[in-house]
Amino acid sequence: MVEHASFHQVVLADQDQVILNNRYPPGGDSGFHAHERDQFFVVIQPSETTAQALGQPLKAGPTLAVGAVGYGGEFGTRRVHRVINGKKSEAQFIVVEFRRAAPNGIAVSTREAAPQYVQVVDNARLRAWRLILEPGASVPTITQVGKGVRVVVRGGLLSTREPGKAPQLLWLKPADVAVQEAGATRALTNTGNSTVELIELELK
């Protein structure tokens, strides 16, 4: 299974999902491993990589930008491959694998009241947004309908305000992940001196 491949570290796991921090050193080789679940990924640190499907030659992989996202459907199939990082720099990706064979059928939020959230993926499995906050910027209150995950692309000092609670400060760094429960209502402000970039998703 992919959870046991080299350079694939399980960060969080529950009945809905497995969150992996895939961090390759220069020249790192994952070894052959199987993908059997749907998955969503966020690029934290891109690098030149090659990939090899079982029984096939090595092929150069795309070099994606920091913060790029992607989705792959694997349920019902079994894809075996390995990934080899180039020798110039490390590579890092956060991957969310979905344990359920099918979505729960939840109608997740749209976040239309907070246009700072830019939708980047919407399919039968999930909806995901990118949020970029410059220093001092805020985003209006949203209510998250479905259970979700937050991935930090660019970190900094973030203030979270929930109704009836004192503001909570978070010191975030790239590749930080957090599971966010359904029904949560929050507003955010970047109270630091660096740009904060988040990817947030909700499970359908």
C-alpha positions, 0 to 999 in steps of 0.5 A, a space after each residue: 500500500 502507498 502508506 508504506 512506501 518510502 518517503 510517504 509519512 502518514 500524518 493523520 488518519 481516520 475513517 474517512 481519509 489518510 493524510 500523507 506528507 510525501 517528502 523526498 530527499 534529492 535522489 529519493 526513490 519511493 520504490 514500487 507501491 500500489 494506489 487503490 484509492 481516490 486522492 487529492 494532492 497539494 504541491 509544497 515543494 516542486 522538483 524534477 521527478 521521474 516515474 515508472 509504471 510496473 513493467 514500463 520504462 522511466 518517464 519524466 514527470 511534470 514539474 508543477 508550481 508551488 501550491 498546484 493541486 490535483 485529483 486522481 481516481 483510483 477506486 476500482 483499479 490498482 496502479 503500481 508505480 514508483 517515483 524518483 526525485 531528481 538530485 537537485 532539490 527535495 520534493 514535497 507533496 501533501 496527499 489526501 487519500 479517501 478511504 470510503 469507496 464512494 462519497 457520503 452525498 453531502 452538499 458542501 458549502 459554496 463560500 460565495 459570501 467570501 470571494 477570497 476563497 477561489 475554487 480549484 476543484 469540484 467533483 463528486 468526491 470533494 470541493 476545494 478552494 485556495 485562499 491567499 491572504 496578504 499581511 493585514 487582510 481578512 476574509 469574511 465568516 464562512 460556515 463549513 458544511 462538510 468535514 474537511 482538511 486544511 493544507 498550508 502552502 505558505 505560512 505565517 501568523 493567522 487569527 481565527 475567530 469563531 462565534 462566542 470564542 476569543 480569537 485564536 492565533 496560529 503560527 503556520 508553516 508550509 505542509 502543516 495540515 489540520 482536519 476541520 470538522 463539519 459545521 465550523 464557522 470561522 473568519 480569518 485575518 493574516 496578522 503577520 508580515 508574510 503572505 499566507 496561502 491555504 488550500 481547504 477542502 470539504 468532503 462530499 
